Amino acid sequence: MRWLVVLAALAGCKDTKIVVGGLREVASLKAIPDRDLDLLFVIDNSPSMLDKQAALVASFPQMIDVLAEVDGGLPNLHIGVVTSDLGTNNGPSIGSGPGSCVGVGDDGLLQHASAPGLHGNYIEDLDASGTRARNYDGELRDVFTQIASVGDVGCGFEQHLGAMQRALTNPANDGFLRPTANLAVVILADEDDCSMIGSSLLGTDPALGSLQSFRCFDQGVVCDGDPRAIGDKANCHARDGSPYLRDVTPFLDLLVSLKNGDPRSVLVAAIAGDPAPVAVADVMGLPALAPSCTYAAPNGPATAAPAVRLAAFVEAFSDRGTLTSICSADLTASVATIGESAKALVGDPCIDTSVLADSDPDAAGIQPACEVTDVRDSAQQAPTSLAGCDGGAADCFRFVADPVGCPATADHLRVRVDRTHTPAADAWTHVRCQPN
């Protein structure tokens, strides 16, 4: 039996990364590829988000095109959308009209009512023996446009991480999250996370200052000096132990726990405000968080606030985290980057030879100097080395050119492993090469 091993650029997972001599690990992936991908979008639906939602849906086809480059074509997809609106966490209502906060808001429910051609509360697009089994009518990009266009009347205290957690644990969303599938979470936001502990942040305590979203920064971020003082801020990071906002770390732990403790099956991404610079401005006598980036949107100038907490969330996932700026009228590059990361999560056969040494400069193209080993998570045993196929071994690896499957890399090389037996279900394949 032949198995095609594909690459996923994930690092530091389960302490199975092995460095031998001067070689550098360039990939680690399941020996039996997992083509199932649950893709959850958490979309800010507060005022000022319409242009940014439009930019997301316009660039979504680029993500699908990248994912379609995976071996076997488009993965087995579940795609769901939730909003950042969790209301006041059942506290007293705030305001009226756009930006008001009531009850539990959208409660992490998958959004689908605006897509009459969708037969369910999330998109299902699966490989069925060479054809696609779908629960929607028409084109995937059109259905996604319908469910991702969530409007701009949601609560102005955006709880992105809380909404993500609620989406993945709300019984009303049963079926979306598959136990053995890879999980990717994409957050679109022009303000930072304000996931609250209860509703006390929205109370009348004078120590909290005016009832505005500056409270989220004041209580959820730590910088040098007085956070309310007007001026530039330095060394800002997510606050731990806030009495009003939830710590970031438990959200990380949740995603890993949903994947049986294996972070290699999780990808997180945020298209958000640049995390720096951070500055506090005086707006009508009150402190307010200044935008960290500005751009020309189709309907006029648009801004985003520094996403310090979201940056901490994404960066904690190292190579499995992607943070890009929302401050652009065209999000194609950001979405394509996320698509490449999701492609690697599922299984990417392509190898970036630009960072590798050439073992035979006289031969045409680059000849990477690599070793490939199998490691079992549950077995206390030495890695099993695979020989290069040029030596005639039955279980071996080779590099082959694939311009169609690997269009983004200069040499279009992929790693292929030939096997005479089915690898263990818990086996991971590691590829280490000589860097240039």
C-alpha positions in Angstrom: 0.0 0.0 0.0 1.3 3.5 -0.8 0.7 6.4 1.5 1.3 10.0 0.5 2.8 12.0 3.3 2.1 15.7 3.2 3.6 18.5 5.2 2.2 20.6 8.0 4.5 23.4 9.3 3.6 23.0 13.0 6.3 23.3 15.6 6.7 22.6 19.4 3.8 20.1 19.6 3.7 17.5 22.3 7.5 17.7 22.7 7.9 15.3 19.7 10.1 17.7 17.8 13.5 16.2 17.4 16.7 18.1 16.2 19.6 16.0 15.0 22.9 17.7 14.5 22.6 20.7 12.1 19.3 19.6 10.7 16.2 21.7 11.2 12.7 20.3 11.4 10.7 21.7 8.5 7.5 19.7 8.9 5.7 17.4 11.2 2.4 15.8 10.3 0.2 12.7 10.8 1.5 9.7 9.0 -2.1 9.0 7.9 -3.3 12.5 6.8 -6.5 13.9 8.3 -8.5 15.6 5.6 -11.3 16.7 8.0 -11.3 20.5 8.8 -13.8 22.3 11.0 -13.5 26.1 10.2 -15.1 28.5 12.6 -15.3 32.2 11.8 -16.0 34.6 14.7 -17.1 37.9 13.1 -17.4 41.2 14.8 -20.9 42.5 14.1 -20.6 45.8 16.0 -21.1 49.2 14.3 -18.3 50.1 11.8 -17.9 46.5 10.6 -19.8 46.4 7.3 -16.9 47.3 5.0 -14.6 44.8 6.8 -17.1 42.0 6.5 -17.5 42.8 2.8 -13.7 42.6 2.4 -13.6 39.2 4.1 -16.3 37.6 1.9 -14.7 39.1 -1.2 -11.4 37.4 -0.4 -12.9 34.1 0.9 -12.6 32.4 -2.5 -8.8 32.8 -2.2 -8.8 30.7 0.9 -10.8 27.9 -0.8 -8.5 28.0 -3.8 -5.5 27.5 -1.5 -7.2 24.7 0.4 -8.1 23.0 -2.9 -4.4 22.5 -3.5 -4.3 19.8 -0.7 -3.7 16.3 -1.9 -7.1 14.9 -3.0 -8.5 18.4 -3.5 -10.7 20.4 -1.1 -10.7 18.9 2.4 -13.9 17.6 4.1 -15.2 21.0 5.4 -17.5 22.2 8.1 -17.7 26.0 8.0 -19.6 27.9 10.6 -20.0 31.6 11.5 -20.8 33.2 14.9 -20.8 36.8 16.0 -18.9 38.6 18.7 -22.2 39.6 20.4 -22.7 37.9 23.8 -24.8 40.8 25.1 -24.3 41.7 28.7 -23.9 38.1 29.9 -27.5 38.4 31.1 -26.9 41.6 33.0 -29.0 44.8 32.6 -29.4 45.9 29.0 -27.3 48.8 27.7 -28.4 51.3 25.1 -30.8 50.9 22.2 -30.3 50.5 18.5 -27.0 49.6 16.8 -24.3 48.8 19.4 -26.7 48.0 22.2 -26.2 45.0 24.4 -29.1 42.8 25.5 -29.2 39.5 27.4 -26.8 37.0 25.9 -26.8 38.5 22.4 -26.4 35.9 19.7 -25.1 33.4 22.4 -22.5 31.8 20.1 -25.2 30.4 17.8 -24.1 29.5 14.3 -25.6 32.1 11.9 -27.6 30.7 9.0 -31.0 32.3 8.8 -29.9 34.7 6.0 -28.9 31.8 3.8 -32.1 30.2 2.4 -30.1 27.8 0.3 -28.3 26.3 3.3 -29.9 23.2 4.7 -28.5 23.3 8.3 -26.8 25.8 10.6 -23.4 25.4 9.1 -21.9 24.6 5.7 -21.0 21.0 5.0 -18.9 20.2 1.9 -17.4 16.7 2.0 -15.5 14.5 -0.4 -17.7 11.5 -1.4 -15.7 9.2 -3.6 -14.7 11.8 -6.1 -17.8 14.0 -5.9 -18.8 16.5 -3.3 -21.6 16.0 -0.8 -23.0 19.4 0.1 -25.8 20.7 2.3 -26.3 23.8 0.3 -27.5 25.0 -3.1 -25.4 27.0 -5.5 -21.8 28.0 -5.0 -19.8 27.7 -1.7 -18.6 31.3 -1.9 -22.1 32.6 -2.3 -23.4 30.7 0.7 -20.5 31.9 2.8 -21.2 35.4 1.8 -24.7 35.1 3.1 -23.8 33.7 6.5 -20.7 35.9 7.0 -22.6 39.1 6.3 -23.8 39.4 9.9 -24.5 43.1 9.9 -23.3 45.9 12.2 -25.9 46.3 15.0 -24.3 44.0 17.5 -23.1 44.8 21.0 -20.3 47.3 21.2 -18.5 45.3 23.9 -17.2 42.6 21.6 -16.5 39.2 23.3 -14.6 37.4 20.5 -13.0 34.7 22.6 -16.1 34.2 24.7 -18.2 33.8 21.6 -15.7 31.3 20.2 -16.0 29.2 23.4 -19.8 29.4 23.4 -19.9 28.4 19.8 -17.9 25.3 20.4 -19.8 24.3 23.6 -23.4 25.4 22.9 -25.6 22.2 22.4 -27.5 24.1 19.7 -24.4 23.8 17.5 -24.1 20.0 17.9 -22.7 18.3 14.8 -20.4 21.2 13.7 -17.4 20.1 15.8 -16.2 16.6 14.8 -14.1 14.9 17.5 -11.3 13.8 15.2 -11.3 16.7 12.7 -8.7 19.5 12.6 -10.0 22.8 14.0 -9.3 26.3 12.7 -10.7 29.4 14.3 -10.6 32.7 12.3 -11.5 36.0 14.1 -12.4 39.2 12.2 -12.5 42.2 14.5 -11.7 45.9 14.6 -11.6 46.1 18.4 -9.9 43.9 20.9 -11.4 41.1 22.9 -13.6 42.1 25.8 -14.7 38.6 27.1 -16.2 39.4 30.5 -16.5 37.6 33.8 -20.3 38.0 34.4 -21.6 41.5 33.7 -19.9 43.5 36.4 -17.7 45.3 33.9 -20.8 47.0 32.6 -21.9 48.1 36.1 -22.2 51.6 37.7 -19.1 51.4 39.9 -17.5 54.9 39.5 -14.0 53.4 39.7 -14.7 51.9 36.2 -15.1 55.3 34.7 -17.5 56.2 31.9 -19.5 53.3 30.4 -17.7 52.9 27.2 -15.5 50.3 25.5 -12.3 51.9 27.0 -13.2 49.8 30.1 -12.1 46.7 28.1 -8.6 48.1 27.6 -8.4 49.5 31.1 -9.3 46.2 32.8 -8.0 43.8 30.2 -4.6 45.1 29.3 -1.5 46.0 31.3 1.1 48.6 30.1 3.8 50.6 31.8 2.4 53.4 33.9 -1.1 54.6 34.4 -3.4 53.0 31.7 -5.7 56.0 31.9 -3.0 58.6 31.4 -3.1 60.4 28.0 -0.3 59.5 25.7 1.7 56.6 24.2 1.9 53.3 26.0 4.8 50.8 26.2 5.1 47.1 27.0 1.4 46.4 26.7 0.2 42.8 27.2 -3.0 40.9 28.2 -3.8 41.2 31.9 -4.0 38.1 34.0 -6.3 38.0 37.0 -8.5 40.8 36.1 -11.7 40.9 38.2 -13.7 41.9 35.2 -12.2 40.3 32.0 -11.4 36.6 31.5 -7.8 35.5 31.2 -6.7 34.5 27.7 -5.0 31.2 28.6 -8.2 29.2 29.4 -9.4 29.8 25.8 -6.2 28.3 24.6 -6.7 25.3 26.9 -10.2 24.9 25.6 -9.2 24.4 22.0 -6.5 21.9 22.9 -8.8 20.0 25.1 -11.4 19.7 22.3 -8.7 18.0 20.3 -7.8 15.4 22.9 -4.9 17.5 24.3 -3.1 17.7 20.9 -2.4 21.3 19.9 -1.1 20.1 16.5 -4.7 19.7 15.3 -5.6 23.4 16.1 -5.0 26.6 14.1 -6.0 30.1 15.3 -6.0 33.3 13.2 -7.1 36.8 13.7 -7.6 39.6 11.2 -7.6 42.5 13.6 -6.2 45.9 14.6 -2.4 46.1 14.7 -1.4 45.3 18.4 0.9 48.4 18.4 1.2 51.3 18.7 -1.0 51.7 21.8 -2.0 55.2 22.8 -4.7 56.8 25.0 -6.3 60.0 23.7 -8.5 62.6 25.3 -12.0 62.5 23.6 -14.3 65.1 25.0 -12.6 65.0 28.4 -12.6 61.2 28.7 -9.8 58.7 28.0 -10.3 56.7 24.8 -8.1 54.1 23.1 -6.6 55.6 19.9 -6.7 53.6 16.7 -3.5 51.6 15.9 -4.1 51.7 12.2 -6.2 53.6 9.6 -7.0 53.0 6.0 -9.3 54.2 3.1 -12.4 52.0 3.0 -14.9 52.1 0.2 -17.3 54.2 2.4 -14.7 56.5 3.8 -11.8 56.4 6.4 -11.8 53.4 8.6 -9.8 52.5 11.7 -9.1 49.6 14.1 -8.1 49.6 17.8 -4.9 47.7 19.0 -5.8 44.0 19.5 -3.4 43.3 22.4 -5.5 40.5 23.9 -6.2 38.8 20.5 -2.5 39.1 19.6 -1.6 37.2 22.9 -4.1 34.5 22.0 -2.8 34.0 18.5 0.9 34.2 19.4 0.5 31.5 22.1 -0.1 29.0 19.3 3.3 29.8 17.7 3.5 28.5 14.1 -0.2 27.5 14.3 -1.2 31.1 14.9 -1.6 33.8 12.3 -2.2 37.5 13.0 -2.8 39.9 10.1 -4.0 43.5 9.9 -7.6 44.3 9.3 -6.6 47.8 8.1 -6.9 47.2 4.4 -9.7 47.5 1.9 -8.4 44.3 0.3 -8.0 41.3 2.7 -6.9 38.8 0.0 -3.3 38.6 1.3 -4.5 38.0 4.8 -7.0 35.4 3.9 -4.6 33.6 1.6 -2.1 33.5 4.5 -4.7 31.8 6.7 -5.5 29.5 3.8 -1.9 28.4 3.6 -1.8 27.8 7.3 -5.0 25.7 7.2 -3.6 23.8 4.2 -0.6 22.9 6.3 -2.9 21.9 9.2 -4.8 19.4 7.0 -1.6 18.2 5.2 0.5 20.1 2.7 2.8 18.2 0.4 4.9 21.3 -0.5 8.3 22.2 0.8 9.9 25.7 0.9 13.3 25.0 -0.5 14.4 28.7 -0.2 15.5 28.0 3.4 17.3 24.7 2.6 20.9 23.9 1.5 21.5 22.3 -1.9 23.3 19.0 -1.4 24.3 18.8 -5.1 24.8 22.2 -6.7 25.8 20.6 -10.0 22.4 18.9 -10.5 19.4 20.7 -11.9 17.2 22.3 -9.3 17.8 22.2 -5.5 18.6 18.8 -3.9 17.6 19.1 -0.2 19.6 17.1 2.3 16.9 15.7 4.6 16.0 12.8 6.9 12.4 11.6 7.5 11.4 9.7 10.7 8.2 8.3 12.1 7.4 8.9 15.8 4.5 7.3 17.7 2.9 9.4 20.5 2.0 6.5 22.6 5.0 4.3 22.1 8.2 4.6 24.1 10.5 3.8 21.3 13.2 5.4 19.1 12.0 7.1 15.9 11.8 4.9 12.8 14.0 6.3 10.1 13.0 6.1 6.4 15.6 5.8 3.7 15.7 7.8 0.5 13.9 6.0 -2.4 17.1 6.2 -4.5 18.6 3.4 -2.5 15.8 0.9 -3.4 14.2 0.6 0.0 10.5 -0.4 0.1 9.6 2.1 2.8 11.2 5.4 1.6 10.8 9.1 0.9 11.5 11.2 -2.2 11.1 14.7 -3.5 8.9 15.2 -6.6 8.0 18.2 -8.6 4.3 19.2 -8.4 3.7 22.6 -10.0 -0.1 22.2 -9.7 -0.2 21.2 -6.1 2.7 23.4 -5.0 2.3 26.6 -7.0 3.5 29.0 -4.2 7.0 27.5 -3.8 9.8 28.3 -6.2 10.8 24.7 -7.0 7.3 23.2 -6.6 8.7 20.3 -4.6 6.7 18.0 -2.4 7.7 15.2 -0.1 6.3 11.8 -0.9 6.6 8.7 1.3 6.1 5.2 -0.1 5.0 2.6 2.5 4.4 -1.1 2.3 2.2 -1.1 5.4 -0.3 1.2 7.1 1.3 3.3 9.8 0.0 3.4 13.3 -2.9 5.7 13.9 -0.9 7.8 16.4 2.3 8.0 14.2 3.6 11.4 13.2 6.2 11.9 10.4 9.0 14.4 10.9 11.0 16.0 8.1 14.4 17.5 9.0 16.6 19.2 6.5 19.9 21.0 6.3 19.3 24.8 6.3 21.2 27.1 4.0 
